[in-house]
Amino acid sequence: MSILICGSIAFDNIMVFHDRFRNHILPEQIHILNVAFLVPEMRREFGGCAGNIAYNLKLLGGEPAIMATVGDDADAYLARLDELGLSRAYVRRISGSFTAQAFITTDLDDNQITAFHPGAMSFSHHNRVAEVDGATLAIVAPDGRDGMLQHAVDLSAAGVPFVFDPGQGLPMFSGDDLMKFMRLATYACFNDYEAKLLCDRTGRPLDRLAREVEALVVTRGGAGSHIHANGRRHEIPCVRAEAVVDPTGCGDAYRSGLLYGISAGWDWEKTGRLAALMGAIKVAHRGGQNHRPTRDQIADAFARNFGSRLW
């Protein structure tokens, strides 16, 4: 079964400032701020929601197809997709643009200053769901605003069930936009802050919004997650990670477990637990795509944590 992953492909440029921002930013002079930080440590990670979700889904043995837009500088990322055996049949290169990129500077207190350039992501509406052959499930993850709206409409019209996952893109949409997504989608997924923002923007409580979809998922970090489905709230426990190294991409890893469980026809308890496990595996590694468990290792970890077989 092919799962279409509509979302961003991006480079994450992560820099470390060996001091504290507060030692160099004068609050009384914030109106004329002009600072520079020496960052002797820097690394570039492969990221973006579509790239991260597809990477994790491949680890599980799924068949993801990425729909995204990249720029002239994407050769290294495209070569990586080939090496991983991830299809890029629906990855479109936008000439004259950069691939979406985040520039993240972290200080010794783990405060962050981030600049994000959307680049080719802004042209995601150039991709067409109608060009995809054989997708049985999809996700609309953070991407260009117009692309997210179009992909949701097109997936619904094509009869392809999909997860609405606006993530950090949620503030781009009005309450009316969000209700349109909820009525088109089959499932929806938010973290707890995004769920509160969804309720605020739409003027509707969460239990009412949950009735718009077959399942509404709310992740709650270390407190686990809730899956509102079939008129009840399924409590999904958090999985204790071997180490807490980097939360970047944990939400995307969680969503890969959701997609796998939905496509396999599992119940929500099992699906949610796999999702939680994938997030815990990811958090023990830096970057969104540097963890490399085998399918058997994932199954063993599931059995250790939940006392039951995964497959």
C-alpha positions as CSV (number, residue, x, y, z in Angstrom):
1,M,0.0,0.0,0.0
2,S,1.5,3.4,-1.0
3,I,1.2,6.2,1.5
4,L,1.5,9.7,0.0
5,I,3.4,12.1,2.2
6,C,2.6,15.7,1.3
7,G,4.9,18.2,3.1
8,S,8.2,19.9,3.2
9,I,11.7,18.8,2.4
10,A,14.2,21.0,4.1
11,F,17.8,21.4,5.3
12,D,18.3,22.1,9.0
13,N,21.4,24.2,9.7
14,I,22.1,23.9,13.4
15,M,24.7,26.1,15.1
16,V,25.9,26.3,18.7
17,F,26.8,29.6,20.4
18,H,29.2,28.9,23.3
19,D,27.7,31.5,25.6
20,R,24.3,32.9,26.6
21,F,22.2,35.2,24.5
22,R,21.3,37.2,27.6
23,N,24.9,38.2,28.0
24,H,24.9,40.0,24.6
25,I,21.4,41.4,24.3
26,L,20.7,44.6,26.2
27,P,16.9,44.7,27.0
28,E,16.9,48.5,27.1
29,Q,18.5,48.6,23.6
30,I,16.3,46.0,21.9
31,H,14.8,48.7,19.6
32,I,18.2,49.1,17.9
33,L,19.3,45.4,18.1
34,N,22.4,44.7,16.1
35,V,24.3,41.6,17.3
36,A,26.5,38.8,15.9
37,F,27.2,35.4,17.5
38,L,30.3,33.4,16.8
39,V,29.2,29.8,16.2
40,P,32.2,27.5,16.0
41,E,29.9,24.4,15.8
42,M,27.6,23.8,12.9
43,R,26.0,20.8,11.3
44,R,23.5,20.4,8.5
45,E,20.8,17.8,8.9
46,F,18.3,16.4,6.4
47,G,14.8,17.4,7.5
48,G,11.4,18.7,6.6
49,C,8.2,17.0,7.7
50,A,7.7,15.0,4.5
51,G,11.4,13.8,4.5
52,N,11.2,12.9,8.2
53,I,7.9,11.1,8.1
54,A,8.9,9.1,5.0
55,Y,12.2,8.1,6.5
56,N,10.5,6.7,9.6
57,L,7.8,5.0,7.6
58,K,10.5,3.3,5.5
59,L,12.1,2.0,8.7
60,L,8.8,0.3,9.6
61,G,8.6,-1.3,6.2
62,G,6.0,1.1,4.7
63,E,5.9,2.3,1.2
64,P,6.0,6.1,1.4
65,A,5.8,8.4,-1.7
66,I,7.0,11.9,-1.0
67,M,5.2,14.9,-2.6
68,A,7.3,18.0,-2.1
69,T,9.1,20.8,-3.8
70,V,12.9,21.5,-3.7
71,G,15.3,24.0,-5.1
72,D,18.5,24.1,-7.2
73,D,20.6,23.1,-4.2
74,A,18.7,19.8,-3.5
75,D,21.2,17.3,-5.1
76,A,22.5,16.0,-1.8
77,Y,19.0,15.4,-0.5
78,L,17.8,13.8,-3.7
79,A,20.8,11.5,-3.7
80,R,20.0,10.5,-0.1
81,L,16.4,9.7,-1.0
82,D,17.8,7.4,-3.7
83,E,20.2,5.7,-1.3
84,L,17.4,5.1,1.2
85,G,15.1,3.7,-1.5
86,L,12.6,6.5,-1.1
87,S,10.7,7.4,-4.2
88,R,11.1,10.9,-5.5
89,A,8.7,10.5,-8.4
90,Y,6.6,13.4,-7.0
91,V,9.4,15.6,-5.8
92,R,9.4,18.7,-8.0
93,R,12.5,20.9,-8.5
94,I,11.7,24.6,-8.7
95,S,14.3,26.3,-10.8
96,G,15.7,29.5,-9.4
97,S,14.9,28.7,-5.8
98,F,16.5,27.3,-2.7
99,T,15.3,24.2,-0.9
100,A,13.5,25.2,2.3
101,Q,16.0,25.8,5.1
102,A,16.0,26.5,8.8
103,F,19.0,28.3,10.4
104,I,18.9,27.5,14.2
105,T,21.4,29.0,16.7
106,T,21.3,27.5,20.2
107,D,23.0,29.0,23.3
108,L,24.2,27.3,26.4
109,D,20.8,27.6,28.1
110,D,19.2,25.8,25.1
111,N,17.5,29.1,24.0
112,Q,17.1,29.2,20.2
113,I,17.0,31.9,17.6
114,T,15.7,30.5,14.3
115,A,15.3,31.9,10.8
116,F,13.3,29.9,8.3
117,H,13.4,30.4,4.5
118,P,10.6,28.6,2.8
119,G,12.1,28.8,-0.7
120,A,10.7,26.1,-3.0
121,M,8.2,25.1,-0.4
122,S,6.1,28.1,-1.4
123,F,5.5,26.5,-4.7
124,S,4.1,23.2,-3.4
125,H,0.8,24.0,-5.0
126,H,2.4,23.1,-8.4
127,N,2.2,19.5,-7.4
128,R,-0.9,17.6,-8.3
129,V,-2.5,14.7,-6.4
130,A,-4.1,13.5,-9.6
131,E,-0.6,12.6,-10.9
132,V,-0.1,10.0,-8.1
133,D,-0.9,6.4,-8.9
134,G,-2.1,4.0,-6.3
135,A,-2.1,5.9,-3.0
136,T,-4.4,4.4,-0.4
137,L,-3.6,6.8,2.4
138,A,-2.0,10.2,2.7
139,I,-1.0,13.0,5.1
140,V,-1.1,16.7,4.6
141,A,1.8,17.9,6.7
142,P,3.3,21.4,7.0
143,D,4.1,22.8,3.6
144,G,3.3,25.9,1.5
145,R,-0.1,27.3,2.5
146,D,-1.7,27.1,-1.0
147,G,-0.3,23.6,-1.4
148,M,-1.8,22.3,1.8
149,L,-5.2,23.7,0.9
150,Q,-5.1,22.3,-2.6
151,H,-3.8,18.8,-1.6
152,A,-6.5,18.5,1.0
153,V,-9.2,19.3,-1.5
154,D,-7.7,17.0,-4.1
155,L,-7.3,14.1,-1.8
156,S,-10.9,14.3,-0.6
157,A,-12.1,14.5,-4.2
158,A,-10.1,11.5,-5.1
159,G,-11.5,9.5,-2.2
160,V,-8.1,9.0,-0.6
161,P,-8.3,9.1,3.3
162,F,-5.7,11.5,4.8
163,V,-4.4,12.9,8.0
164,F,-4.5,16.6,8.5
165,D,-1.3,17.6,10.3
166,P,-0.7,21.4,10.2
167,G,2.1,21.5,12.8
168,Q,3.9,24.8,12.8
169,G,1.9,25.9,9.7
170,L,-1.3,26.1,11.7
171,P,-1.1,29.9,12.4
172,M,-1.2,30.5,8.6
173,F,-4.9,29.4,8.5
174,S,-8.1,31.2,9.7
175,G,-10.8,29.4,11.7
176,D,-12.8,28.9,8.5
177,D,-9.7,27.4,6.7
178,L,-9.2,25.0,9.6
179,M,-12.8,23.9,9.7
180,K,-12.6,23.2,5.9
181,F,-9.5,21.0,6.6
182,M,-11.3,19.2,9.4
183,R,-14.3,18.5,7.2
184,L,-12.2,17.2,4.3
185,A,-9.8,15.1,6.4
186,T,-10.3,11.6,7.7
187,Y,-8.0,12.0,10.6
188,A,-6.2,15.0,12.3
189,C,-3.2,15.3,14.5
190,F,-1.9,18.1,16.7
191,N,0.3,18.7,19.7
192,D,-1.4,20.0,22.8
193,Y,-0.6,23.7,22.0
194,E,-1.8,23.3,18.5
195,A,-5.0,21.7,19.7
196,K,-5.7,24.7,21.9
197,L,-5.0,27.1,19.1
198,L,-7.3,25.0,16.8
199,C,-10.1,25.4,19.4
200,D,-9.4,29.1,19.7
201,R,-9.3,29.8,16.0
202,T,-12.5,27.8,15.2
203,G,-14.4,28.7,18.4
204,R,-15.3,25.0,19.0
205,P,-14.3,22.7,21.8
206,L,-12.1,19.7,21.1
207,D,-14.8,17.1,21.6
208,R,-16.9,18.8,19.0
209,L,-14.0,19.0,16.6
210,A,-13.3,15.4,17.1
211,R,-16.7,14.5,15.6
212,E,-15.6,16.0,12.3
213,V,-13.0,13.2,11.7
214,E,-12.7,9.5,12.4
215,A,-9.9,10.2,14.8
216,L,-8.3,13.3,16.3
217,V,-4.9,12.8,17.9
218,V,-3.4,15.1,20.5
219,T,0.3,14.5,21.4
220,R,1.3,15.7,24.9
221,G,5.1,15.2,25.1
222,G,6.1,13.2,28.2
223,A,2.5,12.9,29.2
224,G,1.7,10.6,26.3
225,S,-1.1,11.2,23.8
226,H,-4.8,11.1,23.4
227,I,-6.7,9.6,20.4
228,H,-10.3,10.7,20.2
229,A,-12.1,8.1,18.2
230,N,-15.3,6.1,18.2
231,G,-16.9,8.4,20.8
232,R,-14.1,7.8,23.4
233,R,-10.7,9.0,24.3
234,H,-7.9,6.4,24.0
235,E,-5.1,7.1,26.5
236,I,-1.7,6.3,24.9
237,P,1.2,6.1,27.3
238,C,4.6,7.7,26.7
239,V,7.5,5.4,26.0
240,R,10.6,6.0,28.1
241,A,13.5,6.9,25.8
242,E,17.0,5.4,26.2
243,A,18.2,9.0,26.2
244,V,16.7,12.5,25.6
245,V,19.1,14.0,23.1
246,D,17.1,16.0,20.5
247,P,13.4,16.4,20.1
248,T,13.7,17.6,16.5
249,G,11.5,15.3,14.3
250,C,9.9,13.4,17.2
251,G,6.4,14.5,16.0
252,D,7.2,13.3,12.5
253,A,8.4,9.9,13.9
254,Y,5.1,9.7,15.9
255,R,3.1,10.3,12.7
256,S,4.9,7.6,10.8
257,G,3.6,5.1,13.4
258,L,0.1,6.5,13.0
259,L,0.2,6.1,9.3
260,Y,1.6,2.6,9.5
261,G,-1.1,1.5,12.0
262,I,-3.9,3.0,10.0
263,S,-2.8,1.5,6.8
264,A,-2.5,-1.9,8.5
265,G,-6.0,-1.7,9.9
266,W,-4.9,-1.8,13.5
267,D,-7.0,-0.6,16.5
268,W,-6.2,2.8,18.0
269,E,-4.4,1.4,21.1
270,K,-1.8,-0.5,19.1
271,T,-1.5,2.2,16.5
272,G,-0.9,4.9,19.1
273,R,1.6,2.8,21.0
274,L,3.7,2.2,17.9
275,A,3.5,6.0,17.2
276,A,4.7,6.7,20.8
277,L,7.6,4.1,20.4
278,M,8.8,5.7,17.1
279,G,8.9,9.1,18.8
280,A,10.9,7.7,21.7
281,I,13.4,6.0,19.4
282,K,14.0,9.3,17.5
283,V,14.5,11.5,20.6
284,A,17.6,9.5,21.5
285,H,19.4,10.7,18.4
286,R,20.4,14.1,17.0
287,G,18.6,15.3,13.9
288,G,15.4,14.0,12.3
289,Q,16.9,11.2,10.3
290,N,19.9,9.7,12.1
291,H,18.3,6.8,14.0
292,R,18.6,3.5,12.2
293,P,16.7,0.7,14.0
294,T,15.9,-2.4,12.0
295,R,12.3,-3.6,11.8
296,D,13.1,-6.4,14.2
297,Q,14.6,-4.0,16.7
298,I,11.5,-1.9,16.6
299,A,9.4,-5.0,17.2
300,D,11.6,-6.1,20.1
301,A,11.3,-2.6,21.7
302,F,7.5,-2.7,21.3
303,A,7.4,-6.1,23.0
304,R,9.6,-4.9,25.9
305,N,7.4,-1.8,26.4
306,F,4.0,-3.2,25.9
307,G,4.3,-7.0,26.4
308,S,2.8,-7.9,23.0
309,R,3.8,-8.6,19.5
310,L,3.9,-5.9,16.9
311,W,3.7,-8.1,13.8
